[in-house]
Every structure is written in C-alpha cells, then in structure tokens.
Amino acid sequence: MSNINIISLVLIVEFNNEESSKIAYNAIYPEIKFSSSDRVNINANLIKNCLKITVKAKDFIILRAVFNTYMRWLNNISKILQIISE
C-alpha cells in the first residue's frame, strides 16, 4: 500500500496596485492552465493587489522546481512593470 504525502506551498506576492497584479496573473495564467503533471497541482488567484499562488506537490523536488520557476517569472514581470512605470 502506497502512502502519498502532499506538500503545499502558498506564495503571496504583493504588487503596488491591482492593475499590476492582474498583469502578473495574466502573464502566468497560460502556464498554470496548460501545466500537465501528475506530480504537481498549481492554482493562482487575485486578492486585490496581491497574487496568490498555491502549489501542491507529491515531492520536494518538483515543489522546488515550480517555486524557482515562478519566482524567476515573477521577478522578471516585476522588473518589466517597473521599467514601464518609469
């Protein structure tokens, strides 16, 4: 009998305004919608000017990979938003 543990991570990123959080959400949404893996489940939603990303993974390896990927994307999105607002 297999005992499967689920590891959860909730990442909340606060942006300067709701418009920026919507831009970030729309930028990562295709990756979430079309991600196909039986090892991980990813959801995202907006809460005012915050983007909440929930990751549920079957192991730490995939959790770390997803976390690193989304942090890199969000960092790039943040840099682009900063350049645009100047």
Secondary structure, 3 states (H helix, E strand, C coil): CCCCCCEEEEEEEECCCHHHHHHHHHHHHHHHHCCCCCCEEEEEEEECCEEEEEEEECCHHHHHHHHHHHHHHHHHHHHHHHHHHC
